[in-house]
Amino acid sequence: GIPRDEIDLIFDRFYRGEKSRVRNQEEYPGVGLGLAIVKGLVEAHNASIDVNSIPGKGTTFILNFPKIPK
């Protein structure tokens, strides 16, 4: 899971956590754009994204999209 003090930062462009979750940083370095892109796409669709995280256990992301009227 993501440490509580990092939750507010994970959607910032180029943010990478103190302890990266990838085992091999040389092979998979990342640049910290993934969640920023996801948040931008979600908000462009008038939706929201919620994070539930328990350090040492795991993290769940919940995407909430508005219902399309019939």
VOZA-149334 format. One record per residue: residue number from 1; residue in three letters; x, y, z of N, C-alpha, C in turn. Coordinates in Angstrom, 2 decimals. Atoms other than C-alpha are relative to their C-alpha. Example, Ala and Ser with C-alpha at 12.3 -4.5 7.8 and 13.67 -1.06 7.14 Angstrom:
! VOZA-149334
num = 1; residu = ala; npx = 0.89; npy = -1.19; npz = 0.00; capx = 12.30; capy = -4.50; capz = 7.80; cpx = 0.90; cpy = 1.20; cpz = 0.00
num = 2; residu = ser; npx = -0.82; npy = -1.19; npz = -0.06; capx = 13.67; capy = -1.06; capz = 7.14; cpx = -0.77; cpy = 1.09; cpz = 0.73
! end
This chain:
! VOZA-149334
num = 1; residu = gly; npx = 0.81; npy = -1.20; npz = 0.00; capx = 0.00; capy = 0.00; capz = 0.00; cpx = 0.85; cpy = 1.26; cpz = 0.00
num = 2; residu = ile; npx = -0.65; npy = -1.30; npz = 0.08; capx = 0.85; capy = 3.65; capz = -0.25; cpx = 0.00; cpy = 0.64; cpz = 1.39
num = 3; residu = pro; npx = -0.02; npy = -0.68; npz = -1.30; capx = 2.02; capy = 5.48; capz = 2.89; cpx = -0.99; cpy = 1.17; cpz = 0.03
num = 4; residu = arg; npx = 1.03; npy = -1.04; npz = -0.13; capx = -0.64; capy = 7.88; capz = 4.18; cpx = 0.50; cpy = 1.39; cpz = -0.38
num = 5; residu = asp; npx = -0.52; npy = -1.34; npz = 0.29; capx = 1.62; capy = 10.91; capz = 3.83; cpx = 0.27; cpy = 0.22; cpz = -1.49
num = 6; residu = glu; npx = -0.21; npy = -0.13; npz = 1.44; capx = 1.97; capy = 10.22; capz = 0.08; cpx = -1.30; cpy = 0.04; cpz = -0.80
num = 7; residu = ile; npx = 1.27; npy = 0.10; npz = 0.73; capx = -1.72; capy = 9.80; capz = -0.83; cpx = -0.35; cpy = 1.30; cpz = -0.72
num = 8; residu = asp; npx = 0.35; npy = -1.29; npz = 0.63; capx = -2.25; capy = 13.53; capz = -1.54; cpx = 0.95; cpy = 0.36; cpz = -1.14
num = 9; residu = leu; npx = -1.01; npy = -0.33; npz = 1.01; capx = 0.80; capy = 13.53; capz = -3.83; cpx = -0.02; cpy = -0.91; cpz = -1.22
num = 10; residu = ile; npx = -0.15; npy = 1.01; npz = 1.05; capx = 0.31; capy = 10.46; capz = -6.02; cpx = -0.57; cpy = 0.39; cpz = -1.35
num = 11; residu = phe; npx = 0.56; npy = -0.44; npz = 1.28; capx = -1.71; capy = 12.28; capz = -8.70; cpx = 0.75; cpy = 1.20; cpz = -0.58
num = 12; residu = asp; npx = -0.81; npy = -1.11; npz = 0.51; capx = 0.89; capy = 15.05; capz = -9.12; cpx = 0.91; cpy = -0.50; cpz = -1.12
num = 13; residu = arg; npx = -0.89; npy = 0.37; npz = 1.10; capx = 2.81; capy = 14.99; capz = -12.40; cpx = 1.43; cpy = -0.16; cpz = 0.51
num = 14; residu = phe; npx = -1.40; npy = 0.33; npz = -0.29; capx = 6.28; capy = 13.46; capz = -12.04; cpx = 0.26; cpy = -0.43; cpz = 1.44
num = 15; residu = tyr; npx = -0.21; npy = 0.47; npz = -1.37; capx = 5.68; capy = 12.37; capz = -8.44; cpx = 0.29; cpy = -1.49; cpz = -0.01
num = 16; residu = arg; npx = -0.32; npy = 1.40; npz = -0.20; capx = 7.33; capy = 9.11; capz = -7.53; cpx = 0.21; cpy = -0.19; cpz = 1.49
num = 17; residu = gly; npx = -0.08; npy = 0.23; npz = -1.43; capx = 6.99; capy = 7.68; capz = -4.07; cpx = 1.42; cpy = -0.22; cpz = 0.49
num = 18; residu = glu; npx = -1.30; npy = 0.19; npz = -0.63; capx = 9.88; capy = 7.50; capz = -1.67; cpx = 0.52; cpy = -1.42; cpz = -0.25
num = 19; residu = lys; npx = -0.35; npy = 1.39; npz = 0.25; capx = 9.87; capy = 3.73; capz = -1.97; cpx = -0.78; cpy = -0.46; cpz = -1.22
num = 20; residu = ser; npx = 0.69; npy = 0.43; npz = 1.21; capx = 9.07; capy = 2.77; capz = -5.53; cpx = -0.44; cpy = -1.45; cpz = 0.14
num = 21; residu = arg; npx = 0.58; npy = 1.35; npz = -0.11; capx = 6.92; capy = -0.34; capz = -5.88; cpx = 0.63; cpy = -0.98; cpz = -0.99
num = 22; residu = val; npx = -0.61; npy = 0.86; npz = 1.01; capx = 8.96; capy = -1.67; capz = -8.81; cpx = 1.29; cpy = -0.58; cpz = 0.55
num = 23; residu = arg; npx = -1.18; npy = 0.65; npz = -0.55; capx = 11.60; capy = -4.19; capz = -7.87; cpx = 1.28; cpy = 0.37; cpz = -0.75
num = 24; residu = asn; npx = -1.19; npy = -0.26; npz = 0.80; capx = 13.98; capy = -3.46; capz = -10.76; cpx = -0.10; cpy = 1.40; cpz = -0.60
num = 25; residu = gln; npx = 0.08; npy = -1.39; npz = 0.44; capx = 14.28; capy = 0.34; capz = -11.09; cpx = 0.79; cpy = 0.26; cpz = -1.27
num = 26; residu = glu; npx = -0.81; npy = -0.21; npz = 1.20; capx = 16.95; capy = 0.08; capz = -13.79; cpx = -0.75; cpy = -0.45; cpz = -1.24
num = 27; residu = glu; npx = 0.74; npy = 0.53; npz = 1.15; capx = 14.71; capy = -1.97; capz = -16.09; cpx = -1.33; cpy = 0.73; cpz = -0.19
num = 28; residu = tyr; npx = 1.30; npy = -0.67; npz = 0.04; capx = 11.43; capy = -0.14; capz = -15.24; cpx = 0.06; cpy = 1.29; cpz = 0.81
num = 29; residu = pro; npx = -0.22; npy = -1.19; npz = -0.82; capx = 12.40; capy = 3.36; capz = -14.11; cpx = -1.24; cpy = 0.85; cpz = 0.25
num = 30; residu = gly; npx = 1.19; npy = -0.83; npz = -0.19; capx = 9.06; capy = 5.19; capz = -14.63; cpx = 0.35; cpy = 1.47; cpz = 0.14
num = 31; residu = val; npx = -0.22; npy = -1.44; npz = -0.11; capx = 8.64; capy = 8.95; capz = -14.65; cpx = -1.05; cpy = 0.69; cpz = 0.86
num = 32; residu = gly; npx = 0.99; npy = -0.60; npz = -0.87; capx = 5.63; capy = 9.49; capz = -12.39; cpx = -1.14; cpy = 0.70; cpz = -0.71
num = 33; residu = leu; npx = 1.09; npy = -0.62; npz = 0.74; capx = 3.04; capy = 10.34; capz = -15.03; cpx = -1.29; cpy = -0.81; cpz = -0.02
num = 34; residu = gly; npx = 1.15; npy = 0.88; npz = 0.15; capx = 0.68; capy = 7.36; capz = -14.92; cpx = -1.27; cpy = 0.46; cpz = 0.71
num = 35; residu = leu; npx = 1.20; npy = -0.38; npz = -0.74; capx = -1.73; capy = 8.43; capz = -12.18; cpx = -0.44; cpy = 1.42; cpz = -0.32
num = 36; residu = ala; npx = 0.38; npy = -1.35; npz = 0.42; capx = -1.63; capy = 12.08; capz = -13.30; cpx = -0.82; cpy = -0.07; cpz = -1.28
num = 37; residu = ile; npx = 0.75; npy = 0.18; npz = 1.25; capx = -2.81; capy = 10.96; capz = -16.75; cpx = -1.37; cpy = -0.58; cpz = 0.28
num = 38; residu = val; npx = 1.28; npy = 0.62; npz = -0.36; capx = -5.51; capy = 8.74; capz = -15.27; cpx = -0.94; cpy = 1.04; cpz = 0.61
num = 39; residu = lys; npx = 0.85; npy = -1.00; npz = -0.64; capx = -6.80; capy = 11.57; capz = -13.08; cpx = -0.51; cpy = 1.02; cpz = -1.02
num = 40; residu = gly; npx = 0.42; npy = -0.94; npz = 1.03; capx = -6.89; capy = 13.95; capz = -16.06; cpx = -1.10; cpy = -0.57; cpz = -0.87
num = 41; residu = leu; npx = 1.03; npy = 0.64; npz = 0.82; capx = -8.89; capy = 11.48; capz = -18.15; cpx = -1.30; cpy = -0.18; cpz = 0.77
num = 42; residu = val; npx = 1.18; npy = 0.19; npz = -0.83; capx = -11.27; capy = 10.71; capz = -15.30; cpx = -0.75; cpy = 1.32; cpz = 0.17
num = 43; residu = glu; npx = 0.64; npy = -1.31; npz = -0.19; capx = -11.94; capy = 14.40; capz = -14.62; cpx = -0.57; cpy = 0.55; cpz = -1.30
num = 44; residu = ala; npx = 0.51; npy = -0.44; npz = 1.29; capx = -12.41; capy = 15.07; capz = -18.35; cpx = -1.37; cpy = -0.61; cpz = -0.30
num = 45; residu = his; npx = 1.29; npy = 0.67; npz = 0.17; capx = -15.38; capy = 12.69; capz = -18.16; cpx = -0.94; cpy = 0.28; cpz = 1.18
num = 46; residu = asn; npx = 0.82; npy = -0.38; npz = -1.17; capx = -16.86; capy = 14.42; capz = -15.08; cpx = -0.12; cpy = -1.13; cpz = 1.01
num = 47; residu = ala; npx = -0.02; npy = 1.13; npz = -0.93; capx = -15.89; capy = 11.43; capz = -12.98; cpx = 0.97; cpy = 0.32; cpz = 1.14
num = 48; residu = ser; npx = -0.93; npy = -0.19; npz = -1.12; capx = -13.87; capy = 11.00; capz = -9.80; cpx = 0.77; cpy = -1.29; cpz = 0.23
num = 49; residu = ile; npx = -0.82; npy = 1.16; npz = -0.36; capx = -11.18; capy = 8.69; capz = -8.51; cpx = 0.28; cpy = 0.06; cpz = 1.49
num = 50; residu = asp; npx = -0.23; npy = 0.11; npz = -1.44; capx = -10.89; capy = 7.52; capz = -4.90; cpx = 1.10; cpy = -1.02; cpz = 0.24
num = 51; residu = val; npx = -1.10; npy = 0.89; npz = -0.36; capx = -7.95; capy = 5.80; capz = -3.23; cpx = -0.23; cpy = -0.55; cpz = 1.39
num = 52; residu = asn; npx = 0.03; npy = 0.67; npz = -1.30; capx = -8.14; capy = 3.27; capz = -0.43; cpx = 1.31; cpy = -0.78; cpz = 0.10
num = 53; residu = ser; npx = -1.30; npy = 0.63; npz = -0.11; capx = -4.72; capy = 2.18; capz = 0.77; cpx = 0.31; cpy = -0.38; cpz = 1.43
num = 54; residu = ile; npx = -0.47; npy = 0.48; npz = -1.30; capx = -3.39; capy = 0.15; capz = 3.65; cpx = 1.49; cpy = -0.33; cpz = -0.18
num = 55; residu = pro; npx = -1.43; npy = 0.27; npz = 0.13; capx = 0.41; capy = 0.36; capz = 3.95; cpx = 0.34; cpy = -1.44; cpz = 0.39
num = 56; residu = gly; npx = -0.39; npy = 1.37; npz = -0.25; capx = 1.93; capy = -3.09; capz = 3.77; cpx = -1.00; cpy = -1.03; cpz = -0.49
num = 57; residu = lys; npx = 1.04; npy = 0.92; npz = 0.45; capx = -1.30; capy = -4.60; capz = 2.41; cpx = -0.30; cpy = 0.18; cpz = -1.49
num = 58; residu = gly; npx = 0.35; npy = -0.24; npz = 1.39; capx = -2.32; capy = -2.96; capz = -0.88; cpx = -0.81; cpy = 1.27; cpz = -0.17
num = 59; residu = thr; npx = 0.71; npy = -1.22; npz = 0.35; capx = -4.11; capy = -0.15; capz = -2.66; cpx = -1.09; cpy = -0.31; cpz = -1.01
num = 60; residu = thr; npx = 1.12; npy = 0.12; npz = 0.93; capx = -7.48; capy = 0.06; capz = -4.42; cpx = -0.36; cpy = 1.38; cpz = -0.51
num = 61; residu = phe; npx = 0.45; npy = -1.24; npz = 0.63; capx = -8.46; capy = 2.78; capz = -6.88; cpx = -1.42; cpy = -0.24; cpz = -0.50
num = 62; residu = ile; npx = 1.40; npy = 0.12; npz = 0.40; capx = -12.19; capy = 3.33; capz = -7.45; cpx = -0.34; cpy = 1.17; cpz = -0.91
num = 63; residu = leu; npx = 0.40; npy = -1.02; npz = 0.97; capx = -13.38; capy = 5.21; capz = -10.54; cpx = -1.51; cpy = 0.10; cpz = 0.02
num = 64; residu = asn; npx = 1.44; npy = -0.23; npz = -0.04; capx = -16.85; capy = 6.76; capz = -10.28; cpx = -0.40; cpy = 0.88; cpz = -1.17
num = 65; residu = phe; npx = 0.46; npy = -0.74; npz = 1.17; capx = -18.43; capy = 7.79; capz = -13.58; cpx = -1.47; cpy = 0.35; cpz = 0.15
num = 66; residu = pro; npx = 1.41; npy = -0.37; npz = -0.10; capx = -21.71; capy = 9.69; capz = -13.80; cpx = -0.85; cpy = -0.89; cpz = -0.90
num = 67; residu = lys; npx = 0.93; npy = 0.81; npz = 0.77; capx = -24.70; capy = 7.74; capz = -15.01; cpx = -0.48; cpy = 0.81; cpz = -1.21
num = 68; residu = ile; npx = 0.47; npy = -0.66; npz = 1.22; capx = -25.70; capy = 8.56; capz = -18.57; cpx = -1.52; cpy = -0.07; cpz = -0.03
num = 69; residu = pro; npx = 1.47; npy = 0.03; npz = 0.03; capx = -29.36; capy = 9.61; capz = -18.74; cpx = -0.51; cpy = -0.70; cpz = -1.26
num = 70; residu = lys; npx = 0.58; npy = 0.71; npz = 1.14; capx = -31.59; capy = 7.52; capz = -21.01; cpx = -0.82; cpy = 0.93; cpz = -0.85
! end
